[in-house]
């Protein structure tokens, strides 16, 4: 019988959190630049534009919300960290819902583009 996979060390967890923080920084920089990547789309009415922020591409914004949520979940699970104000699980629920909303809106927009391009 093989040995079970060893559990991650606290240092490995911290390294994972740091990597997610770096990914989050790159995604946030992309959004703040206002540039929409070549294969992404800005969708009018998504939270970034509504909140008077510089809107980025919907896929990048979905990834940003998902990465922030993952980072918060890992930190809380491994360190018991709670954030001031809104509890972590509430923030994560909102972040994952936003990520899902961005993905759904992108899918709907792509579908509408495809339908509108059909020959009549």
C-alpha positions in Angstrom: 0.0 0.0 0.0 1.4 3.4 -0.9 2.0 6.2 1.6 -0.7 8.9 1.7 0.2 12.3 0.3 1.8 14.4 3.1 -0.2 17.4 4.3 1.1 20.8 3.1 3.3 22.6 5.6 2.5 26.1 6.9 5.3 27.4 4.7 3.8 25.7 1.6 0.4 27.2 2.5 2.0 30.7 2.9 3.8 30.2 -0.5 0.5 29.3 -2.1 -1.2 32.4 -0.6 1.7 34.6 -1.8 1.4 33.2 -5.4 -2.3 33.9 -5.4 -1.6 37.4 -4.2 0.8 37.9 -7.1 -1.8 36.6 -9.5 -4.4 38.9 -7.9 -2.0 41.9 -8.4 -1.5 41.2 -12.1 -5.2 40.8 -12.6 -6.0 44.0 -10.7 -3.4 45.9 -12.7 -5.0 44.6 -15.9 -8.4 45.9 -14.8 -7.1 49.2 -13.5 -5.3 49.8 -16.8 -8.6 49.8 -18.6 -7.2 47.6 -21.3 -9.3 44.7 -22.4 -7.2 41.7 -23.5 -7.5 40.6 -27.1 -9.7 37.6 -26.4 -11.8 39.2 -23.7 -14.7 41.6 -23.7 -15.9 44.5 -21.7 -19.6 44.1 -20.9 -21.6 47.2 -20.1 -23.3 47.1 -16.7 -20.9 44.8 -14.9 -19.9 45.8 -11.4 -16.6 47.4 -12.3 -18.3 50.0 -14.5 -21.2 50.4 -12.1 -18.9 51.0 -9.1 -17.1 53.8 -11.1 -14.0 51.8 -11.4 -12.1 51.4 -14.6 -13.7 48.3 -16.2 -11.6 45.6 -17.5 -12.5 42.5 -19.5 -15.2 40.2 -18.1 -13.0 37.1 -18.0 -10.1 38.9 -16.2 -12.6 40.4 -13.7 -14.1 36.9 -13.1 -10.7 35.5 -12.5 -9.8 38.4 -10.1 -12.9 37.8 -8.0 -12.3 34.0 -8.0 -8.6 34.4 -7.0 -9.4 36.8 -4.2 -12.0 34.4 -2.9 -9.6 31.4 -3.1 -6.9 33.4 -1.2 -9.3 34.4 1.6 -10.6 30.8 1.9 -7.1 29.3 2.1 -5.9 31.9 4.6 -9.0 31.3 6.8 -8.8 27.5 6.6 -5.1 27.4 7.4 -4.6 30.3 9.8 -8.1 31.0 11.1 -7.8 34.6 9.8 -10.9 36.8 9.9 -11.1 40.1 8.1 -12.4 43.3 9.7 -15.9 44.3 8.7 -17.6 41.7 6.5 -16.8 38.1 7.5 -14.6 36.1 5.2 -17.3 33.6 4.1 -19.6 36.5 3.2 -16.9 38.1 1.1 -16.1 34.8 -0.6 -19.7 34.1 -1.4 -20.0 37.6 -3.0 -16.7 37.2 -4.8 -17.6 33.8 -6.3 -21.1 35.0 -7.2 -19.5 38.0 -9.0 -17.1 35.7 -10.8 -20.0 33.4 -11.8 -21.9 36.5 -12.9 -19.1 37.7 -15.1 -18.8 34.3 -16.7 -22.5 34.0 -17.3 -22.7 37.5 -18.8 -19.7 36.7 -21.1 -21.3 33.5 -22.2 -24.6 35.3 -22.9 -22.8 38.1 -24.8 -20.8 35.6 -26.9 -24.0 33.6 -27.6 -25.8 36.8 -28.7 -22.9 37.7 -31.0 -22.9 34.2 -32.5 -26.7 34.3 -33.1 -26.6 37.8 -34.6 -23.9 36.7 -37.1 -25.9 33.8 -38.5 -27.0 34.2 -42.1 -30.6 35.0 -42.5 
